[in-house]
Amino acid sequence: MEKQSFAKGLEGVIAAETSICRIDGLKGELCYMGYSIEDLVAHCSFEEVGFLLLYGKLPNRAELDRFSKKMRDTRDLPEPVLEMVRSFPKDSHPMELLQSGIAYISGYIKHKIHHSDKCNCRNTLHQVSQITSLVAAWTRFSRGQEYVPPRQDLSHGANFLYMIRGSEPDADEGEIMDQCLTLHAEHGFNASTFTARVVAATLSTCYCSISAAVGSLYGTLHGGANEKVLEMIGEIGAVSEVPAWMDRAVSEKRKVMGMGHRVYKAMDPRAKVMEGFLKHLSEKKGETKEYELLLSVQKEFRARMEMDGKPLYPNVDFFSGAVYKLLGLPPRIYTPIFAMARSAGWLSHILEQRSDNRLYRPKGLYVGPDVKAFLPIDKRG
Amino acid sequence: MEKQSFAKGLEGVIAAETSICRIDGLKGELCYMGYSIEDLVAHCSFEEVGFLLLYGKLPNRAELDRFSKKMRDTRDLPEPVLEMVRSFPKDSHPMELLQSGIAYISGYIKHKIHHSDKCNCRNTLHQVSQITSLVAAWTRFSRGQEYVPPRQDLSHGANFLYMIRGSEPDADEGEIMDQCLTLHAEHGFNASTFTARVVAATLSTCYCSISAAVGSLYGTLHGGANEKVLEMIGEIGAVSEVPAWMDRAVSEKRKVMGMGHRVYKAMDPRAKVMEGFLKHLSEKKGETKEYELLLSVQKEFRARMEMDGKPLYPNVDFFSGAVYKLLGLPPRIYTPIFAMARSAGWLSHILEQRSDNRLYRPKGLYVGPDVKAFLPIDKRG
């Protein structure tokens, strides 16, 4: 019998219809619910984008105020949750803690989100608030510092910086942090979003679905590139070293982190915005080393690739690590920040999945042995 | 443009090749790695089946001894893990705790399983031991009892009963518990196993992949049927009530829990074995009420269905809840017991996935709006 063919990794297979995210990789365009990422970053808070992702429309002032208040009301973490964050071994990865913490918090929320076909969590982004507080708490504890309770008068991004620093960031930094979260809030089907949908389709809870998605994002084939970009420029060290380093990298076929993207064949629109943040913060703080190194890496890499007829552009990860570094954030939490932001998109996909649900249950193609005779243990080789 | 068609829930779509589980739904046959479930239950311990699932072959005596010792060495839980179990709200569901706990333990294991394409966890079933201890610890704490540390001289199933009861079960009960775990250890592609593979394919850790799978199994469309069977017979109350209850259920098109199976069109081979355990334990303990009720429900249901030309058989969940009840186990942990058993299968699938890995990344078919003009917040309706 001829062997059946199939698409490994479900590549090219359509898993569901979606109205959330539109990506035009050739033109370098990204829209959430029909709105361009450029408009959303320029004009909306992260909370406003969260509302858009849950309701499919931009809120008016009263709707946004109500929604923001609900989100901010759930920023604080119960003491037993803080205790499990505190007890988590310092040298372990905060993504494992996030995956654990989000499932754990599920036991503590007042308004339990029960299994239900009609998932009624549309009026909340609690998980997004709580993941953010988990990341901040872990960061403080990992440095031997005390927990800083959240403030309700700050934007989502500014409050995150406040909970990590213990002091209020200036308006500029708070806004950039908020905008970085908007840039990462959603990006269509990918391994973690697909994971969230697969789990949600069993009618498991939103918390359990998001916890599972965090586990996926932890995978090195998925999250984590921005941390590696910083490691790369740390290894290069100085602008004068870039050409020689790049010659070696190209000849060794070593992957240059943060360059190119599976979907975008033009410039990643998020990378343009992120580069603007980096330029602004570098100049403001007078710390331009990383930015200069990145520009040089980009130039030298593209010169070599374009000679080969392969135009390649930086993606959002190329610049984001350096932005977070200038905001005083430790590399260990760059993937957790990605999870904080993307949890808004995961929730949107969970709701979409539930609105017309079907359990995901693809087939495995059995290629193993036929039935074997059983051998007692003492007769086995 | 004509709308693209696709298989909702990936129904009928092949996601991967697999050599682990062979199910012949028409004949009612189930094999793990080529060995029939009847042989495995009759002749093997759960640990032996675990070895088979990880190595693809049955162990000889020395191999099994080494493997069992490794599993038993990791039964105990670190104090901070016990503390997070203790602090988990008593009225919350232990599946959420399991999902959380497995990701949390990842921070505590000595031999960290790092991200790696070559997943080197083949010589362990640590997660299986640890999930089991988590379930036992939660059960004790939820009753206000103290933690009972594991014993190394007992089989996997007997130790589980010991950790819950605080006293050693008789050999018979220990063996039945062990065999129940073997019956549920693996069942091909399904939502939770698929979740484990999707997460593992990102090169996330085994712990994070299993934690995500627990989240999937928690969904009411997936796990939890055996608990509902017991609720059903509790509602019926007495054998004399069954015919009238069944008439109502059939006329109201109400689902009769534990009857029929998506895959098996003949008798679920696991149900036959499970019925044997139930018969044995019922007679031994002189508590035959549940068994008699189940037999009556089966008879009355099938009589009505077969008149309609629909032969339907009980599945494994139809009998398992009553078996667990006779073993003194509370209904709240029936789905967690499923997770304990299936974690062996999940690990097997994680290893298989990693041996020829490709990130799962199906496509979403965008059916949302085109780009919209942005409206400032004060102009929105």
Interface residues (C-beta under 8 A of the other chain):
Chain A: Q4 F6 K8 G9 L10 E11 G12 V13 I14 A15 A16 E17 T18 S19 I20 C21 R22 E29 C31 M33 G34 Y35 S36 D39 L40 H43 E48 L58 P59 N60 R61 L64 P80 E83 M84 S87 F88 P89 S92 H93 M95 E96 L97 Q99 S100 G101 I102 A103 Y104 S106 G107 Y108 H115 G188 F189 N190 A191 S192 F194 T195 V198 V199 A200 A201 T202 L203 S204 T205 Y207 C208 S209 S211 A212 G215 S216 L217 Y218 G219 T220 L221 H222 R358 L359 Y360 R361 P362 K363 G364 L365 Y366 V367 G368 P369 D370 V371 K372 F374 L375 P376 I377 D378 R380 G381
Chain B: Q4 F6 K8 G9 L10 E11 G12 V13 I14 A15 A16 E17 T18 S19 I20 C21 R22 E29 C31 M33 G34 Y35 S36 D39 L40 H43 E48 L58 P59 N60 R61 L64 P80 E83 M84 S87 F88 P89 S92 H93 M95 E96 L97 Q99 S100 G101 I102 A103 Y104 S106 G107 Y108 H115 G188 F189 N190 A191 S192 F194 T195 V198 V199 A201 T202 L203 S204 T205 Y207 C208 S209 S211 A212 G215 S216 L217 Y218 G219 T220 L221 H222 R358 L359 Y360 R361 P362 K363 G364 L365 Y366 V367 G368 P369 D370 V371 K372 F374 L375 P376 I377 D378 R380 G381
